[in-house]
Amino acid sequence: MIEGHGDDLHHFAAGSVKINFSSNVLHCARGREVTDYLIRHFPDLRHYPSPAPVAAEAALASGLGIDGSELCLTNGATEAIYLIAQTFRGRRSGVIVPSFSEYTDACRLHGHRVTALYNLSNVGDYDLIWICNPNNPTGGVMPFDDLFRIVERNANTLFIIDQSYEHFTEKRLFTVADAVALPNVILLHSFTKVLALPGLRLGYLTACSLLTDTIRRQRIPWPVGTVGLAAVDYIARNPELLVFDLGALLNERQRVEQKLSALPAIDVWPSDSHILLARLRYGSVASLKAYLMKQHGLLIRDATNFEGLGNGCFRITVRSASENDCLIAAIKRWLSI
């Protein structure tokens, strides 16, 4: 795990971060409704959860229109990444970069021969291909038709497609129905981004039952605790918790993208989600980050340690219009110093 992964809120004194742009969670999430429900289930911590969360998987899968055998609950999407790397240990893995570091870390831990890839032109040379889509840190989405065609043409390659940010784009993505119908696709999903509850560590993967059964053999007993299982139950019964005004969020992303791009020293990657990656043409990201925190209490993500990116890159997550305006104004002041 690279330093700065997720966000580094824990490095700062309590209350010093006024607005956190470094975490990719939804700023207007309805996670409070989930936590209020979970508080009432804290007494359940006196009891062991189910060693294998079959009932919770079946309930969640039913709402998605698939069988419980085609869904595997995990301790966040990150556990799913490590389980897959463990299941297929020692293989040849290609990781599309820049992207989430855990794909590479998990593969190396389990003896994979890992290669960083910048496109999908030679995927047939690898046993596994790891793709974050929508991507972190760029926010981009691969064209569905192109990706689907590549998956179909490379039946001997297993595609792990991390869709943890699937709630944040209007672009077409693989559905769970697509995944279970294809023998070489595993989709990763996360509740923690859209509910803004990263501390809950709750995710799942979907795939054909042959793949999920194989991966489950690597899973430790009690993979999800009693509180996590209560959250799954509540979310499965209240799917509207995952719904928000995506159009408004993406419109605001476009506005912020235009404002940042208009600054004389900043280039911004095109994005299809709520994430924006930018690069300073001059100056230090570390200096910008320190200034924003010290003078304004605004935390951004230093993205210079993502493989495939050069120096000067930083990432933000779009929040409310007023909060975003605070950040843009503060960056303008730093540039003028």
WOMOVEN-V771579 format. One record per run of one state. SS is the DSSP state (@ for helix, = for strand, . for the rest). FROM is the first residue (numbers start at 1). LEN is the number of residues. If there is no record, write none. Layout:
SS_FROM_LEN ; SS_FROM_LEN
This chain:
._1_8 ; @_9_3 ; ._12_7 ; =_19_2 ; ._21_10 ; @_31_9 ; ._40_2 ; @_42_5 ; ._47_7 ; @_54_11 ; ._65_3 ; @_68_3 ; =_71_4 ; ._75_1 ; @_76_12 ; ._88_4 ; =_92_5 ; ._97_5 ; @_102_8 ; ._110_3 ; =_113_5 ; ._118_5 ; @_123_3 ; ._126_2 ; =_128_5 ; ._133_11 ; @_144_10 ; ._154_4 ; =_158_5 ; ._163_3 ; @_166_3 ; ._169_7 ; @_176_6 ; ._182_3 ; =_185_6 ; ._191_7 ; @_198_3 ; ._201_2 ; =_203_4 ; ._207_2 ; @_209_8 ; ._217_9 ; @_226_12 ; ._238_1 ; @_239_4 ; ._243_3 ; @_246_16 ; ._262_4 ; =_266_3 ; ._269_6 ; =_275_6 ; ._281_4 ; @_285_12 ; ._297_1 ; =_298_2 ; ._300_1 ; =_301_2 ; ._303_10 ; =_313_5 ; ._318_3 ; @_321_16 ; ._337_1
